[in-house]
């Protein structure tokens, strides 16, 4: 696959003005309309990337069941469980980052294709470390109470895209993600509640509906990311990464 540098297109400040209302809350009507408009143009590559992720998850689950009987899986020693968790993070951290960046680049006007989901594997170590840190924090939150775990999961949602897009360090990306989410906390609570319900409804279809919900999710989060982080004067000190895009 050949590599090239896409045109670095900036998102106008008007995107922030249209999404974030004077009271600081999101304009959900604008968000939904723009998401559906962008999704019509980019659904196929996002669908293919989500389908690849779906089959990787399914294949990994089938492999585990074939290698380890169900009885062994339920009583697996912590050491083996840790190894499986680490391997999973090494695979899925760059893939989910790739999907997030596909949504972000679609909003920026850059051409995306399904091969872009593989773009961030060269950053696998830093992305995996960040994901492991988030996972530990989330598990601690769920151990204390459910709400702290859900909050951590929501507040850290932009950490991996910020590392990939802005080339921030793990702690800097984590801090910036939490700071921005806290600034619009109520809007994010509403947004994540809607997607949680959509994901739960998708389970009724044995996960098949996720292939539609997931592209929509990454486009919506791409809009929110671009509105909150692109061309924002408060983030001028953060340098843009030079993105390499793969031709599939």
N, C-alpha and C positions, 0 to 999 in steps of 0.2 A: 504494500500500500504506500502510495506517495504521500508526502507531507507538504503542507503549504500554510502560510500565515493568512488567516482571513482578514478582511478589512475590519479594523477596530471601530465599530460604530457605537457612538454614544447615545444613550436614551435621553430624550429631551426632559428638562425639568418638569414639563407639563404632565408627564406620567405621574410624578409624585403629587402634583396638585390635583389631578383627577382622582387618584386613589385615596389620598388622605384628605379628609374633610377638615374644615376649620376647627372642629371640636376634637380632632386627632384620631377619629375613628375612620375605618375603611368605608369606602363607597362600594358596597357589595354588588349593586346593580351594574356599575361600571366594570368591576372586576369580572363578573360573570360574562358580560357581553364581550369584553376584550378577550377573555380566555377562550370562549367558543369561537370567536373570529380567528384567533391564532391557531387553535386546535384544528380547524378545518384545513388549514394550510400545511400543518406539520404532523397530522395524526399518524400517517403511515410510518414514517421513520420512528416516531415515539412508540407506536404500537409494536413494531418489529423489535425495538430495544427492550420493551417491557416483556414481550413474548420470550425473548432470549433469557431474560432474568427468570421468568416463570419456569422455563424448562430446566434451567440450572438448579433452581430450588427443588423442583420435582425430581430431577436426576440425583441430586445430593441426598434427598430423603430416601429414595429407592435404594441407593448405594448403601446407606447406613443400615436400612432394614435387612438387606441381603448379607452384609458383613456381620452385623450384630443382631441377634434375635431380640424381639421386643422385650423379653424378660431381662436381657442383659442391658438394654438401653435404659430401662427404668431403674436399674441398680448399678449404673456405671460409676466406677471410682472417680473422684473429683479430678485426678490427674488426667485421665482420658477425656473427661468432659471439657477441661480447659484446653486441651489440644484441639478438640473439635471446634470449640468456640473461636480459637485463634485462627484456624484455617478458614472458618466461615467469614470472619472479619476481613482476612486478607483477600478474599474473593469478592465480597459484597461491598466493601467500603469504596473501592474505585469504581465499581459498576453503578452504585447509587449516586456517586458524585458525577459520573458521566451523564446519567439521566437528568440530574439537577441542572448541569451545565447545558444540556440540550434545550431544556426549557428556557433557561436564561438567554442563551444565544438566539433562540427563536424570537424572543421579545426584542432583542437588539437588532434584529433584521438580518442576522447571519444565516446562511444556508446550513441546515443540519441534515444529517443522514444517520442511519442506524449504526454505522461504524463508529460514530463519535462516542458511543457508550464505552468504548475500549480505550479512549484517549488518555485517561488518568491512571492507568496501570503503572507507568513509570514513577508515580508518586505514591505507590502502594504503601510504603513503610510509614510515611508521615500521616497518610489518611487512615491507615489501620490503627496507628497509635492514638490518633484523635478519637476514632470510633470506640476503641477500647476504653479510653478515659470517660467518654460519654456513657458507655454501657455500664461501667462501674458506678458512676454517679447516679445513673437512673435506677440501677438495682438497689443502691443504698436508699434512694428516695422511696422506692416501692416497699422496701423493708420497713421503713419508718411509718409511712402512710401511703396510700395510693396517690393522693393529690400531689405531694412533693415529687413523686416519680413522674407523673404526667407533666408537671410544670417543667422539670429538667428536660424531658424529652422534647417539649415544645420550644423552650428557650434556647436550646442548643441546635435548633434545626438548620441554621445557616452556617454552622461551623465548617463543615467539609467544603461547601461551595466557596466560602471565603478563603480557605487555604488554597484551593485550586485556582480561583479566579484572581485573588488579590495577592497571592503568595505570602500570606501572613503566617506567623508561627502558630502553633496549636493553641497556646494560652491566649494570644492576642485575638485570634479568630473566635475562640470561645467567649472571651470577654465582650467582644463587639457584638456577637450574635445575641447574647443575653441582654446587653444594654439596649439594643434596638427593639427586641421583642418586648422588654419591660416597658418601653416608651409607648407601645401600642398594645398593651397586654390584653385588654378587653376584646379588641378586634381579633387578636390571635386566638383567644379562647373560643370565640364564635366560629372562626374559620376552621380550627382543628376539630371542634365538636361536629361540624357539618361533615368533614371528611371522615371522622371516626364512624359516624352513622352510615356513610356511603360504603366504607370498608366492611362494616358489619353486615350490611344488606348484601354486599357482594359475596359474602360467605355462603349465603343461601344458594348461590349458583355454583357452589364448589370452587369458588375462586375465579371462574371464567370472566365474570363481570369486572374483575380487577383490571383486565386488559384494556378496559375503557376508562375506568376510574383513575388508574395510575397515570396515563398520559394527561388527563385533565388536571390531576393533582400537580404534576411537574410543571405544567404551563401556568397554573395559578400561582404557584410558588415562584416561578420565574418572573412573573409580573410583579409580585410583592418584593422580591429581591431587587429587581432593577429599579423599582420606584424608590426603595429605601436606601440603596447603596450606590447606584450610578449617579454621577453628577451631583452628589450631595456634598456641599461645602464642608461639612463636618468630617468628611472622610477624605479630604484632598491629600492628606499626608500618606494615604495608602496607595501604593503604586499598582497599576493594572498589570496583570500577568500577560506575557506574550503567549497567546494560545496557539497551539499546534493542532490542526484539524486533520483527521485522517479521511482519505477518500476510500469508501468501501468498494 
